[in-house]
Every structure is written in C-alpha cells, then in structure tokens.
C-alpha cells in the first residue's frame, strides 16, 4: 500500500513517485512540494524515484512566499 | 475605547489618550497610512523632528482570531523616502492589545544624546527610562539584560547598534513569544534608524495585571465567525509547506523555475540549491535539536517559525526564513546553510534587514570587492557593519548606496529599496508589485508567483498584482499574510467579523475598501513626497537581460504600470 495524502493506493513494484501520484488521481503543478517519507523531491526527481511499499507521499501546495 | 500612547521626544512627555474615533476600526497598515497622511509632512526629513514613528496593532487585536496580534511599524522611510509600513510577528502586539493600546506615536527629537527605553508597566503606566547603559549593545544582549532587570514576563521591541548609527537598512527587532529571542524583524525601509534618531533604544511592555476588555458589538457572533475561520485556517495549514517545513520550502519552487535570484539576479540557475534547501534544513533541525512549527506569537496556527541550532547543538538563530537564505545564499553563490544562519544571527543582533543587507553584499561581489561564494568574507563585512567601520557604515546605507559607490550598474532596487528573493522576469506579476508598491520592492506587498496563468508570460500579470496588492493591504491591517493565505475562501467573513466587533456594515466592500483606500493613501503620500511614475519602474537590466532559465525579460509595458491603480 502507498499513501498519497489521504488516499491509499495499491503498491506496484517499480512504480515511480509520479506513477503513484497519478494512480491516486492527484494533480500537481510547479507550486507543489512533493515529500516522500519526509524527503522533499523535485518535480524532475519524482519521475525516476521508485516508491517503496508502505511509502507516504505528501503533496503540499505552496500558497504564499517566504 | 482603544487608546493611543503619545510620546513626544521634544519635551520627553508621555500621555495616554483615547484613539481618535476615525481610527477606532482601523489597525495595522491601514491605520498607519491614515495617521501618517494626516500628521506627517511627506517632504520631511525621515530622521528629523517632523517624522513620527508609529507602532500599531491590528483591526482584530486582542481577539482570538489567529495571528490577530501582528505589529505594524510605520513612518517615513529613510531608505525609500516614502511611506513605510513594516510588519512583524512576535509577542509585543499581544501585550499592547492586552493593555488596550492600539497605537503608539513617537514624535519629535530629544535635545540630548541620551538613549531611553519606553517602559509600559503591568498597570499600563508608561515612562521613559534612562538607557545609556545599553548604548552600543546589540539586540540579543539588550534582551538578556532586560530579562535580568525586569524579568521575563514581558515583550521587547528594540534596535541594535545599526539603528543607533542610523543605518538606512536598520530593522526594529521584536521578541518572539515564549523564547524571548529578538528574532522577529520589522526589517524593511530602515525604520530602526527612525527609532535611533528619536533616541529610543527599546520599548518594553510588561504583561498587564488586568486585560483590556474589548468592546465587542456582538461578542457571540464574533466568536462564532472567528471559530469558523480559525478552523478553516487550521485545516488548510495542515497541508501548508510553511507549517510542515518552514518558509525555506519556497526554494523548492523558486529554484527550478528560475525565480530564485542567483548571483545578483543574473538570471542563472543555482544547481546547488538543495544544499540550502528544505531537506538540509530539516536534517539539521533533527540532528541538532532544533525545531520547526513554532508560533512567533500566541494563537498562531500556521507556526512557520523555527529554532536553528549550530553544529554543536547550541542555539544560533530563529525565524530563519527563505528570504534570508535565498539572498545570502544563491544570490551570493553561497551554499553553506550554517554560514547563512550565522549571517542571519548577526543581522538580527545588530538589527539590519537581511534582504537589504544581503543585496548590498551582492553589490560587493559584483564589483569584485569580495569573491562570489566567499562566506567568510561576507561574515567579515557584517562584522564591519557591527563595528561601524567606514565601509561598514556604507553597507548600512543599503544596496543602492553600496552599488553606486562601487560603480555597479546592475542594482536591483525600486524606490531605493532592494528586491526580495523573486526574480521579476519569471514572476512578472511580482515584478509589477515591486515596481508599483508604495513600499518599494517588497514581495510581501503582492507576490503573484503561481497565481498568474504563466509566471513568465505577460497575460493578466497586472490584474494579479492589483488584486493581491489590495488584498495584502487589508490583510496587513488584520493578520499575518501566512495566515491570510490559508483562509482565502473565508475572506468575506472578515467583514462580518468587523461588524460583530465594531458595528456597521458586514458587506465585504468594507474590507476591500480598506485595502484600496490604504494603497491610494500611501501612493498619495509618496506623490507629495516627490515620487513620480518614474519611481514605479524596475531597473533597466531586467528589461534588457534575459533569464537563462526561461529566456524571459521583464517586458511589462510602462502603461500597465502607470494604470495599475486606476480603480
């Protein structure tokens, strides 16, 4: 099982973070901070990083500037 | 009724009077704008006797609304030469509201060189105390000595040596809730110098024995709406990167999109951004006993502040924010987060704006006075500012003064104030805000990143900037903008809350008109101070040089800048 925000999806061997987000029906854009098990990944990295079973993917939209 | 504390440094008198009826339902930035236009000659010398330094609490101060107790500091800016409102978190506004004080005005100039503390005791009595023993000391030591002398059940507002030396980039530092660290900065526009010119080293506010009772028109209604909004903010904040990580998370968006300034707004990308990014920050917090999710003021739900420790686990700084990290980091080609944290600490301690100072340092790099990436050289320059050497004093006059003195052509300022950490070629609405905000180049006045159709395109950028500048002008009068970002669907409820608190209309036009009127008043102040359309423009190099990341230039036509406030 992989969790994407509040949604749980079935784990598939070899799936990337981007695959998991898509599978969960979530959309992201350049303002989204993607955190996988506590580590922030860039939008480029999510296309190649493989998800592990039990992973928790948080999608946090940046809504203001620092 | 809310009261006003009137301090006259000409004759060292203090009086506490009822706040004028016309100002009763204003607060923060809106109150500052209306007070200044009526009481301060726009052409006055910012460091002279005609300027008035203001401290205002917000429209919902003293209530349970999240971040209602933000403090706005105002006056004519010695840096921009125009109106200035710089707002800050920390504990001071909470205690002022508990005393029933909505506004402090400090006018005139003392006839001697003595330093003084404005001391508000637990009974609400205000006195000017001799503060010569604190002359030349910086903010952390000042707060420590105040705690030793008066205890810790208080809040401080203070200037460091920079404010005493009248540096145009000097800040006013406010102590953080709980920790008491003077790490919250009203940084922009050099208001620390105005405080220094008036001979006020600090304002110390004791927690009152009896809290001021707020005269709600309909308390039950107010509490009902307030609870609804606070719940909305709390729910939204769970997914806010600022709550989960901190404002440093912004770099994860700005860096890959060419918005992060690199090497004095060169338009290049910074491949090492992760060395100063969210993962490194969180790893350092975890391994060194630091913390995030800290509220800088009571009642904050977003809790974007932090406490950052050094490699030995000792406290180094707090309120360590994206702007500071981006401007001392990638914009100076520095990728050492600990070195940047040291820079932040020095800036908070001597009391200077990190954005203005880091841009001034970038001028030194652009001119070849020090090398790019050389963190030690930066720390040395900051120490020169602390020591008040000749060059340190030049740095204290801000980015434009340093750039001009060193012969730099690419000086990133608007209205003499340095830009924050968003390249205007790749968030053009923000560029419009930089150009047209009465505050000078200020990202907090209307950051459009991610809100226009295409950040590096031209479409609807002026529209986005206009709407946000209005929204921020009323938000700055009521709350922290980090909270505001988490309650946008509930914005119409702000008017209902105002009606329940003060009476009158509950129509949203009441709130929107606060924003519009504030902006127009600020622009009128600037016009009377001598500013023209030519001041509402970005530096030429943003129109000529392309961003390497997107190929974009700042191609917003002057006509759009000129007409942005034609409401």
Interface residues (C-beta under 8 A of the other chain):
Chain A: X5 X29 X30 X31 X33 X35 X38 X39 X40 X42 X43 X44 X58 X59 X60 X61 X62 X63 X64 X65 X66
Chain B: X236 X239 X240 X241 X242 X244 X245 X246 X247 X248 X249 X250 X252 X253 X256 X257 X277 X278 X279 X282 X321 X322 X323 X326 X421 X422 X443 X444 X447 X449 X450 X481 X482 X484 X485 X486
